[in-house]
Amino acid sequence: MAEKVFVRNVPDKLWRSLKAGAAARGMTVSKAVRQALEAWIEKPDAEPTRFRWRKITALGASGQTDVSERHDEYLARAALARKSR
């Protein structure tokens, strides 16, 4: 038998984000919360998705000092070099 759970004191911003995220994925808020709970139970120590990008920053040294200003140029060069292989 399924149990009912009530969550109190959900901040307005979090509630709006939850509703919008569920709607964008074509699911109910209940289903979105169940999925989040299942994911947490499977990996309770996992970082939330929004913080995963931190793990890829500063992974290597390119030798360039201006990457933040010229990132589009460097990405285009890398894409062209890969395409020509």
C-alpha positions in Angstrom: 0.0 0.0 0.0 1.3 3.4 -0.9 1.9 5.8 2.0 1.2 9.5 2.1 3.9 12.0 3.0 3.3 15.7 3.7 6.2 18.2 3.4 5.8 21.4 5.3 7.6 24.7 5.0 8.7 24.4 1.4 10.0 27.8 0.4 8.0 29.5 -2.4 11.0 29.6 -4.8 11.6 25.9 -4.4 7.9 25.1 -4.8 7.7 27.1 -8.0 10.9 25.5 -9.4 9.5 22.0 -8.5 6.2 22.7 -10.2 7.8 24.2 -13.3 10.4 21.4 -13.6 7.7 18.7 -13.3 5.5 20.5 -15.9 8.4 20.9 -18.3 9.0 17.1 -18.1 5.3 16.3 -18.4 4.9 14.8 -15.0 3.1 15.5 -11.8 4.8 17.1 -8.8 4.3 13.8 -6.9 6.1 11.8 -9.5 9.0 14.4 -9.6 9.3 14.1 -5.8 9.2 10.3 -5.9 12.0 10.3 -8.5 14.1 12.6 -6.4 13.6 10.4 -3.3 14.5 7.3 -5.3 17.7 9.0 -6.6 18.6 10.1 -3.1 18.0 6.6 -1.6 20.2 5.1 -4.3 23.0 7.6 -3.9 22.5 9.5 -0.6 25.9 11.2 -0.8 25.7 12.3 -4.4 25.9 15.9 -5.2 22.8 17.6 -6.7 22.9 17.8 -10.5 23.3 21.6 -10.4 26.7 21.2 -8.7 28.2 18.5 -10.9 29.8 21.0 -13.2 32.3 21.9 -10.4 33.9 18.5 -10.9 35.0 19.3 -14.4 36.5 22.8 -13.8 40.2 23.1 -13.6 40.8 19.5 -14.7 43.8 20.3 -16.8 46.2 23.0 -17.8 46.0 24.3 -21.3 48.9 26.6 -21.1 46.6 29.5 -22.2 46.1 32.5 -20.0 43.1 34.0 -21.8 40.7 31.1 -22.1 37.9 32.9 -20.3 38.0 35.7 -22.8 38.6 33.6 -26.0 36.8 30.3 -25.1 34.7 30.4 -28.3 37.8 30.7 -30.5 39.5 27.8 -28.7 36.4 25.6 -28.9 36.1 26.3 -32.6 39.7 25.4 -33.2 39.4 22.2 -31.2 36.2 21.2 -33.1 37.9 21.9 -36.5 41.0 19.9 -35.5 38.8 17.0 -34.5 36.7 17.2 -37.6 39.9 17.1 -39.8 41.1 13.8 -38.3 
